[in-house]
Amino acid sequence: MLEKNQIVETTIVDLSYEGAGVAKIDGQVVFVDNALPGEKVKIKILKVNKKIAFARVEDWLSQSPHRSTDFNKTYLQTGIADFGHMDYETQLAYKQKQVADNLYKIAGISDLEVAPTLGMDSPYAYRNKAQVPVRRVKGQVETGFYRKNSHDLVPIEDFLIQDKEIDQLIVFVRDLLRRFDLKPYDEKEETGLIRHLVVRRGHYTGQMMLVFVTTRPKIFRIDQIIAKITEAFPAVVSIQQNINDKKTNAIFGPDFRTLFGQETITDRMLGNTYAISAQSFYQVNTEMAEKLYQTAIDFSDLSSDSLVIDAYSGIGTIGLSFAKQVKAVYGVEVIPAAVQDAQKNARENGITNAHYVADTAEAAMAQWSKEGIRPDVIIVDPPRKGLTESFIKASVAMQAEKITYISCNPATMARDIKHYQELGYRLKKVQPVDLFPQTHHVEAVSLLIRADSSAK
């Protein structure tokens, strides 16, 4: 039995889905941060449970040829880039394997080849949104990221995967907070003013939004601060304040105020323009989101006669991307504000054949069915927990020829595909897409076809 603080020599045999090395010692699985398959390492045991243990590398006896040698391990310590110690080709291959392994283990599918992961030419500085805590570290106001599994702030200026303009704006505002002596939030004492800085930037437009998340309404000398920000960063077209006075891990409270400029920024995706508010769900990697959505469109093989249901439609980014190619799009989203945004985005882009309702997808599909709407394709883009059983049954009842499934969680996707197969659909193809380079997250598009369909 392994013991805490024990030093052991071992070989890493696999990776966990979050990128930790996996070793097997005396029947126990040991997860080792910053270790790659094939590496011989000397490790220190940090924590021992009945069946698993956690360790860190004390020394490498041999290193993998797939290790990224110039990587700053701060990014591993904070979880910003938990795959960053691997070269990019290895990251893509592992994500392909992760999707294939889940399909095999959960859905029993072994006779379908998962396509190689679509990656980025330059897999850094891609995030168009930042949510950065502001805290006092060693007596000074700092911005950065929490150390993994803690609320200890690690000061960071270059976030590696964030848009560089966003990084520069955060450092500039941090320096203003120091200069104007604005107090950062202290979680233990529940004192201080500035909790977070949230920044969004349009990938194509370059427009930027800054949100000060504060514990109370009044910000000392805010007019002077705004003047300095907008002078140094003319692309900042919106400065918002959000008030969050609760002891909570949630970043935003309910109260937003516009301090400067407009309430939204705009950006483009697949030819359409979108208004993006502080709270809008908008994919953080615009370049790869376009590839993801285009893959879903290509898989769906749409025509001018197609009727398409866009379930979990959000602000309309998927459905509106192909609306001009099809007969009609019917979108459903449970958040009313997102539905209003989708309707507005349809109008702004001159789209008249996209219809959005605020409801559960199950209820909306039942209503559409009563109205005689028979979709050719249902596109689903659920949250990490995947689809509910009731949704799967309701979508099958619509008798669509194709279900195009956009997933951000290979395990729940595999579970849902298994349900669809039991209800008369077959999996035709799967394409992983790397929306989050340097991290363990992987998106995938799957195409399911009704078993009695003649579709190819």
C-alpha positions as CSV (number, residue, x, y, z in Angstrom):
1,M,0.0,0.0,0.0
2,L,1.4,3.4,-1.0
3,E,1.9,6.0,1.8
4,K,1.9,9.8,1.7
5,N,5.3,11.4,1.1
6,Q,6.7,8.0,-0.2
7,I,9.2,8.4,-3.1
8,V,8.7,5.8,-5.9
9,E,10.2,5.2,-9.3
10,T,7.7,4.3,-11.9
11,T,6.8,4.5,-15.6
12,I,3.8,6.5,-16.9
13,V,1.5,4.2,-18.9
14,D,-1.4,6.5,-19.9
15,L,-3.1,9.9,-19.6
16,S,-6.2,10.8,-17.6
17,Y,-8.8,12.7,-19.5
18,E,-7.6,15.9,-17.8
19,G,-4.0,15.3,-18.9
20,A,-2.4,13.9,-15.7
21,G,0.0,11.0,-16.2
22,V,-1.2,7.6,-15.1
23,A,1.0,5.0,-13.3
24,K,0.0,1.7,-11.8
25,I,1.8,0.7,-8.6
26,D,1.0,-2.3,-6.5
27,G,-2.5,-2.5,-7.9
28,Q,-3.2,1.2,-7.3
29,V,-3.8,3.9,-10.0
30,V,-1.6,6.9,-9.4
31,F,-2.3,10.3,-11.1
32,V,0.9,12.3,-11.7
33,D,0.8,16.0,-12.8
34,N,3.1,17.0,-15.6
35,A,4.0,13.4,-16.7
36,L,3.5,11.8,-20.1
37,P,3.1,8.2,-21.3
38,G,6.5,6.4,-21.6
39,E,8.3,8.7,-19.2
40,K,10.3,7.0,-16.3
41,V,9.9,9.2,-13.3
42,K,10.7,9.5,-9.6
43,I,7.5,10.6,-7.9
44,K,6.4,11.8,-4.5
45,I,3.0,10.5,-3.2
46,L,0.9,13.5,-2.1
47,K,-2.5,11.8,-1.3
48,V,-3.7,8.2,-1.0
49,N,-7.3,6.9,-1.3
50,K,-8.4,3.3,-1.3
51,K,-8.0,2.7,-5.0
52,I,-6.2,5.8,-6.3
53,A,-3.3,8.1,-5.3
54,F,-2.0,11.5,-6.4
55,A,1.7,12.4,-6.9
56,R,4.1,14.9,-8.3
57,V,7.3,14.4,-10.3
58,E,10.4,14.8,-8.2
59,D,12.7,13.9,-11.1
60,W,12.6,12.6,-14.7
61,L,14.7,9.6,-15.4
62,S,13.6,9.7,-19.0
63,Q,11.4,12.2,-20.9
64,S,8.8,11.7,-23.7
65,P,9.8,12.9,-27.2
66,H,6.3,14.5,-27.2
67,R,7.0,16.8,-24.3
68,S,6.9,20.5,-25.0
69,T,10.2,21.6,-23.4
70,D,9.7,25.4,-23.4
71,F,6.5,25.3,-21.5
72,N,6.0,27.4,-18.3
73,K,4.6,25.0,-15.7
74,T,2.7,27.9,-14.0
75,Y,0.0,27.2,-16.6
76,L,-0.2,23.6,-15.4
77,Q,-0.4,24.7,-11.7
78,T,-3.4,27.0,-12.5
79,G,-5.1,24.7,-14.9
80,I,-5.0,27.3,-17.7
81,A,-3.3,24.9,-20.0
82,D,-3.4,21.4,-18.6
83,F,-2.3,19.9,-21.9
84,G,0.4,22.5,-22.5
85,H,3.3,20.2,-21.6
86,M,2.5,18.1,-24.7
87,D,3.4,19.0,-28.3
88,Y,0.3,20.0,-30.3
89,E,0.2,17.0,-32.6
90,T,0.1,14.8,-29.5
91,Q,-2.7,16.9,-28.0
92,L,-4.8,16.4,-31.2
93,A,-4.1,12.7,-31.3
94,Y,-5.1,12.2,-27.7
95,K,-8.4,14.1,-28.2
96,Q,-9.2,11.8,-31.1
97,K,-8.4,8.8,-28.9
98,Q,-10.5,10.2,-26.1
99,V,-13.6,10.4,-28.3
100,A,-13.0,6.9,-29.7
101,D,-12.4,5.4,-26.2
102,N,-15.7,6.9,-24.9
103,L,-17.6,5.6,-27.9
104,Y,-16.2,2.1,-27.3
105,K,-16.5,2.0,-23.5
106,I,-19.9,3.6,-23.2
107,A,-21.7,2.9,-26.5
108,G,-19.9,-0.3,-27.5
109,I,-18.9,1.2,-30.9
110,S,-15.6,-0.1,-32.3
111,D,-16.3,-0.4,-36.0
112,L,-16.4,3.3,-36.8
113,E,-13.2,5.3,-37.3
114,V,-13.1,8.6,-35.5
115,A,-11.6,11.3,-37.8
116,P,-8.4,13.0,-36.8
117,T,-9.0,16.1,-34.7
118,L,-9.3,19.4,-36.5
119,G,-6.7,21.7,-35.0
120,M,-5.5,25.3,-35.2
121,D,-2.5,26.5,-37.2
122,S,-1.5,28.7,-34.3
123,P,-2.9,27.1,-31.1
124,Y,-2.3,30.0,-28.8
125,A,-3.9,33.4,-27.9
126,Y,-7.3,32.3,-29.2
127,R,-9.7,33.1,-26.3
128,N,-11.9,36.1,-27.1
129,K,-13.1,36.3,-23.4
130,A,-11.3,36.6,-20.1
131,Q,-12.6,36.4,-16.5
132,V,-9.8,37.4,-14.2
133,P,-9.9,37.6,-10.4
134,V,-8.4,40.7,-8.7
135,R,-6.8,40.0,-5.4
136,R,-4.0,41.3,-3.1
137,V,-0.9,39.2,-3.2
138,K,2.1,40.1,-1.0
139,G,0.5,43.5,-0.3
140,Q,0.0,44.4,-4.0
141,V,-3.1,44.4,-6.3
142,E,-2.7,41.5,-8.8
143,T,-4.6,39.9,-11.6
144,G,-4.1,36.3,-12.5
145,F,-5.6,32.9,-12.1
146,Y,-6.3,30.6,-9.1
147,R,-3.9,27.7,-8.3
148,K,-5.7,24.4,-9.1
149,N,-8.1,23.3,-6.4
150,S,-7.7,26.5,-4.4
151,H,-8.5,30.2,-4.3
152,D,-4.9,31.3,-4.0
153,L,-4.2,33.8,-6.8
154,V,-1.1,33.2,-9.0
155,P,-0.2,36.6,-10.6
156,I,-0.1,36.2,-14.5
157,E,0.4,38.8,-17.2
158,D,0.6,36.5,-20.3
159,F,-2.3,34.0,-20.2
160,L,-0.9,32.0,-23.1
161,I,-4.3,31.1,-24.6
162,Q,-6.0,34.6,-24.4
163,D,-6.1,37.2,-27.1
164,K,-3.0,39.4,-26.5
165,E,-5.0,42.6,-26.7
166,I,-7.1,41.3,-23.8
167,D,-3.9,40.5,-21.8
168,Q,-2.6,44.0,-22.4
169,L,-5.9,45.6,-21.3
170,I,-6.0,43.6,-18.1
171,V,-2.4,44.6,-17.2
172,F,-3.2,48.2,-18.0
173,V,-6.3,48.2,-15.8
174,R,-4.5,46.4,-13.0
175,D,-1.9,49.2,-13.0
176,L,-4.7,51.8,-12.8
177,L,-6.3,50.0,-9.8
178,R,-2.9,50.2,-8.1
179,R,-2.5,53.8,-9.0
180,F,-5.9,54.9,-7.9
181,D,-5.7,52.6,-4.8
182,L,-8.9,50.7,-5.5
183,K,-9.1,47.9,-3.0
184,P,-9.3,44.3,-4.4
185,Y,-11.8,41.9,-2.9
186,D,-10.8,39.7,0.0
187,E,-12.8,36.5,0.2
188,K,-12.0,35.7,3.8
189,E,-12.7,39.1,5.2
190,E,-15.5,39.9,2.6
191,T,-14.0,43.4,2.1
192,G,-12.7,45.3,-0.8
193,L,-14.3,46.6,-4.0
194,I,-13.0,45.0,-7.2
195,R,-13.7,41.2,-7.5
196,H,-13.1,40.4,-11.2
197,L,-12.2,42.0,-14.6
198,V,-14.2,40.5,-17.5
199,V,-13.1,41.3,-21.0
200,R,-14.6,40.3,-24.4
201,R,-13.1,41.1,-27.8
202,G,-14.5,40.6,-31.2
203,H,-12.2,38.3,-33.2
204,Y,-13.0,40.1,-36.5
205,T,-14.1,43.5,-35.4
206,G,-11.5,44.0,-32.6
207,Q,-14.2,45.8,-30.5
208,M,-13.6,45.3,-26.8
209,M,-15.8,45.3,-23.7
210,L,-14.6,45.6,-20.1
211,V,-16.7,44.7,-17.1
212,F,-15.7,45.7,-13.6
213,V,-17.3,43.2,-11.1
214,T,-17.6,45.1,-7.8
215,T,-19.1,44.5,-4.4
216,R,-20.9,47.8,-4.3
217,P,-22.1,50.5,-6.8
218,K,-19.6,53.4,-6.1
219,I,-16.2,53.2,-7.8
220,F,-13.9,56.0,-6.7
221,R,-12.8,58.3,-9.5
222,I,-14.3,56.0,-12.2
223,D,-14.5,58.9,-14.7
224,Q,-10.8,59.4,-14.6
225,I,-10.2,55.6,-14.9
226,I,-12.5,55.4,-17.9
227,A,-10.8,58.3,-19.6
228,K,-7.4,56.7,-19.3
229,I,-8.6,53.3,-20.5
230,T,-10.4,54.6,-23.6
231,E,-7.5,56.9,-24.5
232,A,-5.0,54.0,-24.3
233,F,-7.4,51.4,-25.9
234,P,-9.7,53.1,-28.5
235,A,-11.1,49.7,-29.4
236,V,-12.9,49.6,-26.0
237,V,-16.4,50.6,-27.0
238,S,-18.2,49.3,-23.9
239,I,-17.4,49.6,-20.2
240,Q,-19.8,47.9,-17.8
241,Q,-20.2,47.5,-14.1
242,N,-21.6,44.4,-12.5
243,I,-22.5,44.4,-8.8
244,N,-22.0,41.1,-7.0
245,D,-22.3,41.5,-3.2
246,K,-22.8,37.8,-2.4
247,K,-20.3,35.3,-0.9
248,T,-20.3,33.1,-4.0
249,N,-18.1,31.5,-6.7
250,A,-20.5,32.9,-9.4
251,I,-18.7,35.8,-11.2
252,F,-21.7,38.0,-12.0
253,G,-24.5,39.3,-9.8
254,P,-27.8,40.3,-11.3
255,D,-27.2,44.1,-11.6
256,F,-25.4,45.5,-14.7
257,R,-24.8,49.2,-15.5
258,T,-23.3,50.8,-18.6
259,L,-20.5,53.1,-17.5
260,F,-19.2,54.0,-21.0
261,G,-20.3,53.5,-24.6
262,Q,-22.7,50.8,-25.7
263,E,-24.2,47.7,-24.0
264,T,-22.8,45.2,-26.5
265,I,-19.9,44.6,-28.8
266,T,-20.4,43.1,-32.3
267,D,-18.5,40.3,-34.1
268,R,-19.0,38.1,-37.1
269,M,-19.3,34.4,-37.5
270,L,-19.7,32.5,-40.8
271,G,-20.8,35.7,-42.5
272,N,-23.4,36.9,-39.9
273,T,-23.0,39.8,-37.4
274,Y,-23.8,39.2,-33.7
275,A,-24.4,41.6,-30.8
276,I,-22.6,40.2,-27.8
277,S,-23.5,41.3,-24.3
278,A,-21.5,40.7,-21.1
279,Q,-23.7,37.6,-20.4
280,S,-24.2,36.2,-23.9
281,F,-23.0,32.7,-24.6
282,Y,-20.6,33.0,-27.5
283,Q,-17.9,30.5,-28.3
284,V,-14.6,31.7,-26.9
285,N,-12.6,30.5,-30.0
286,T,-14.1,32.2,-33.0
287,E,-11.8,30.6,-35.6
288,M,-12.5,27.0,-34.4
289,A,-16.2,27.7,-33.7
290,E,-16.6,28.5,-37.4
291,K,-14.9,25.1,-38.2
292,L,-17.1,23.4,-35.7
293,Y,-20.4,24.9,-37.0
294,Q,-19.3,24.4,-40.7
295,T,-18.6,20.7,-39.9
296,A,-22.1,20.4,-38.5
297,I,-23.6,22.1,-41.6
298,D,-21.6,19.8,-43.9
299,F,-22.6,16.7,-42.0
300,S,-26.3,17.8,-42.2
301,D,-26.1,18.0,-46.0
302,L,-28.7,20.7,-46.1
303,S,-30.7,21.8,-49.1
304,S,-33.2,24.6,-50.0
305,D,-36.0,22.3,-49.0
306,S,-34.6,21.4,-45.6
307,L,-36.6,22.0,-42.4
308,V,-34.1,22.2,-39.4
309,I,-34.7,22.3,-35.7
310,D,-31.9,24.0,-33.8
311,A,-32.2,22.7,-30.2
312,Y,-30.2,24.7,-27.5
313,S,-30.1,27.5,-30.0
314,G,-28.6,30.2,-27.7
315,I,-28.3,33.6,-29.5
316,G,-28.8,31.8,-32.8
317,T,-25.1,31.4,-33.9
318,I,-25.6,27.9,-35.3
319,G,-29.1,28.1,-36.9
320,L,-28.5,31.6,-38.5
321,S,-25.2,30.3,-40.0
322,F,-27.2,28.1,-42.5
323,A,-30.7,29.7,-42.4
324,K,-30.2,31.3,-45.9
325,Q,-29.5,27.8,-47.3
326,V,-32.7,26.1,-46.0
327,K,-36.4,26.4,-46.1
328,A,-36.8,27.2,-42.4
329,V,-35.1,27.0,-39.0
330,Y,-37.0,26.4,-35.8
331,G,-34.8,27.2,-32.7
332,V,-35.6,26.6,-29.1
333,E,-33.7,27.9,-26.0
334,V,-34.8,27.9,-22.4
335,I,-33.2,31.3,-21.6
336,P,-35.7,34.1,-22.7
337,A,-32.9,36.7,-23.0
338,A,-31.0,34.5,-25.4
339,V,-34.1,34.0,-27.5
340,Q,-34.6,37.7,-27.7
341,D,-31.0,38.0,-28.9
342,A,-31.5,35.3,-31.5
343,Q,-34.6,37.1,-32.8
344,K,-32.7,40.4,-32.9
345,N,-29.7,38.7,-34.6
346,A,-32.0,37.2,-37.3
347,R,-33.5,40.7,-38.0
348,E,-30.1,42.3,-38.1
349,N,-28.8,39.8,-40.7
350,G,-31.9,40.0,-42.9
351,I,-33.0,36.4,-42.0
352,T,-36.8,35.9,-42.1
353,N,-37.1,32.1,-42.1
354,A,-35.7,31.5,-38.5
355,H,-38.3,31.1,-35.8
356,Y,-37.2,31.1,-32.1
357,V,-39.1,30.2,-29.0
358,A,-38.3,30.3,-25.3
359,D,-39.2,26.8,-23.9
360,T,-37.8,23.4,-23.1
361,A,-36.8,21.6,-26.3
362,E,-39.2,18.7,-25.4
363,A,-42.2,21.0,-25.1
364,A,-41.3,23.0,-28.2
365,M,-40.9,19.9,-30.3
366,A,-44.2,18.5,-29.1
367,Q,-45.9,21.8,-30.1
368,W,-44.2,21.9,-33.5
369,S,-45.2,18.3,-34.1
370,K,-48.9,19.3,-33.5
371,E,-48.5,22.0,-36.0
372,G,-47.4,19.5,-38.6
373,I,-43.7,20.6,-38.7
374,R,-41.6,17.6,-39.9
375,P,-37.8,18.4,-39.6
376,D,-35.3,16.8,-41.9
377,V,-32.5,17.5,-39.5
378,I,-32.4,18.2,-35.8
379,I,-29.1,19.9,-34.7
380,V,-28.4,19.6,-30.9
381,D,-25.7,21.5,-29.0
382,P,-26.3,20.5,-25.4
383,P,-24.3,21.5,-22.2
384,R,-21.7,19.2,-20.7
385,K,-24.3,17.0,-19.0
386,G,-25.6,16.1,-22.5
387,L,-29.2,15.3,-23.4
388,T,-32.0,14.2,-21.2
389,E,-33.8,10.9,-21.9
390,S,-37.0,12.8,-22.4
391,F,-35.3,15.0,-25.0
392,I,-34.0,12.0,-26.9
393,K,-37.4,10.4,-27.0
394,A,-39.1,13.7,-28.1
395,S,-36.5,14.2,-30.9
396,V,-36.9,10.6,-32.1
397,A,-40.7,11.1,-32.2
398,M,-40.1,13.9,-34.7
399,Q,-38.8,11.2,-37.1
400,A,-36.0,13.4,-38.5
401,E,-33.8,11.7,-41.0
402,K,-30.7,13.0,-39.3
403,I,-29.6,14.1,-35.9
404,T,-26.4,16.2,-35.9
405,Y,-24.9,16.3,-32.4
406,I,-22.4,19.0,-31.4
407,S,-20.8,17.9,-28.1
408,C,-18.4,19.4,-25.6
409,N,-18.2,16.2,-23.5
410,P,-17.3,12.9,-25.3
411,A,-18.7,10.8,-22.4
412,T,-22.2,12.2,-22.4
413,M,-22.2,12.2,-26.2
414,A,-21.3,8.5,-26.3
415,R,-24.1,7.8,-23.7
416,D,-26.6,9.7,-25.8
417,I,-25.6,8.0,-29.0
418,K,-26.2,4.7,-27.4
419,H,-29.8,5.8,-26.6
420,Y,-30.3,7.0,-30.1
421,Q,-29.1,3.6,-31.5
422,E,-31.5,1.8,-29.2
423,L,-34.3,3.9,-30.7
424,G,-33.6,3.3,-34.3
425,Y,-30.6,5.6,-35.3
426,R,-27.1,4.6,-36.4
427,L,-23.9,6.6,-36.0
428,K,-22.5,7.5,-39.4
429,K,-19.4,9.6,-38.6
430,V,-17.6,11.6,-35.9
431,Q,-15.3,14.6,-36.2
432,P,-13.4,16.0,-33.1
433,V,-12.7,19.7,-33.2
434,D,-10.1,21.4,-31.0
435,L,-11.9,24.5,-29.7
436,F,-9.6,24.7,-26.6
437,P,-6.0,24.0,-27.6
438,Q,-3.6,23.4,-24.7
439,T,-6.5,22.1,-22.5
440,H,-8.1,18.7,-22.1
441,H,-11.5,19.9,-23.5
442,V,-12.6,18.5,-26.8
443,E,-15.6,19.2,-29.0
444,A,-17.0,16.7,-31.5
445,V,-19.7,16.6,-34.2
446,S,-21.5,13.3,-34.7
447,L,-24.0,12.4,-37.4
448,L,-26.8,10.0,-36.6
449,I,-29.0,8.7,-39.4
450,R,-32.4,7.0,-39.0
451,A,-31.7,3.3,-39.6
452,D,-34.5,2.9,-42.1
453,S,-33.3,6.0,-44.0
454,S,-31.8,6.0,-47.5
455,A,-29.5,8.9,-46.6
456,K,-25.8,8.4,-47.2
